[in-house]
Amino acid sequence: MLSGLYARWMIAWETALTTRDENRVERPLEWGFEELADYGGLEAAARVGRGESSALEEMSAINRRIVAEPESFFGYRTPTDFRIEQRFPELHPTNVRPETLEMEREWRRRAEVGELRREPFLRWTSAVRTGFEENDQANARWYPEKQTVDSRQGDSRERLKARRKRRAMVVMPQWNADAFSHNALCELFNRFGIACLRLSKPYHDVRRPAELERADYAVSANIGRTMAAARQAVADVRSAVDWLEAQGYEQFGVLGTSLGSCYAFLAAAMDPRIEVCAFNHASTWFGDVVWTGQSTRHVRAALEHAGLTREDVRAVLAGISPKSFMRQYALAKWRRTLVVHATYDLTFLPELSLDVLKNFEEYGIRYVSKVLPCGHYTTGETPYKFLDGWYLGSFVWRAFREPSESARGSARA
């Protein structure tokens, strides 16, 4: 009886959180072949225009090609214009609730009167261009490792650094996160001696085009644009690792939440340098989340109105789905992986997360699973955010302390 009451209370709370924002916009289906122009998109659009095939057939074929040849789609060139900018932190909210807008005004006021200090942000031109100038300038708040001293040994940070490898995480929050989301996690990792780049996902915070209130272009009824955003995110994660490597860091990890977890998985599947992965809410199929999740109900509505089915949506987004790249991910036998999912998740349904674990078992991927007694949005609420933070923080701390070289050696053998 108590469990039933708790479940009803949690589902009601979760539903309230997922429906409180009134600025979600249903936009009509667009195939977005032009967003994939360098991957046969224009030729596909021409065939559709001549009546030789349908848009569904052509987009499904592009996705099958990506799955068969992922490096040709997710490959990139390391950017050459990395730079550190000192800026005042800004909130960049994605909702228009009065309390959020007031918080944004307060942060601006504090910056204007000198109550804030400037913080370092790594910027570079993304290796994948989308045609939006703001979005194509990648952005990551930089949290270098803290200057620490071992009081027992009297050792300086330089001596400590000589005894262990330098470690760094790339952190990506959820879809429509503001610019402060997950900063606390980065500060936590700093205490463990781990540097962090808190990466702004495509179309998020400072990268969001002026025409948008939300990060709608990251996931929308424009299929090609949604795929291009994922492609760009993967290139941005790998570029961030390139920069960290150039700074002398030797061990790398990614932490992603929700949409960020999908991007993190894809990047790790393409890049064996990423040894530690924490997926905070995960799913196998991108399209299934779009179809079944409360957060994307407006996107599903547009797709349904255009006559697409769940199977169609799965097919046209297969090329950015973790399910499609389990084999590539499994090749890094030394990798340590955490999957956190929530019992009452209405956005990443529990069966989709359990499917991830099933696939990990089938591919022999070593992982740790943790379950939160809440939902997707309630993960960010007290007390669940502290439990989630403990799962993520303790896993990353332990994972970096494991000797990876021995694991690499056994994998080669």
Beta strands, then each sheet from edge to edge (+ up, - down):
strand 1: 83-87
strand 2: 119-125
strand 3: 137-143
strand 4: 167-172
strand 5: 194-199
strand 6: 251-257
strand 7: 274-280
strand 8: 336-342
strand 9: 368-372
sheet 1: 1+ 2- 3+ 5- 4- 6- 7- 8- 9-
end
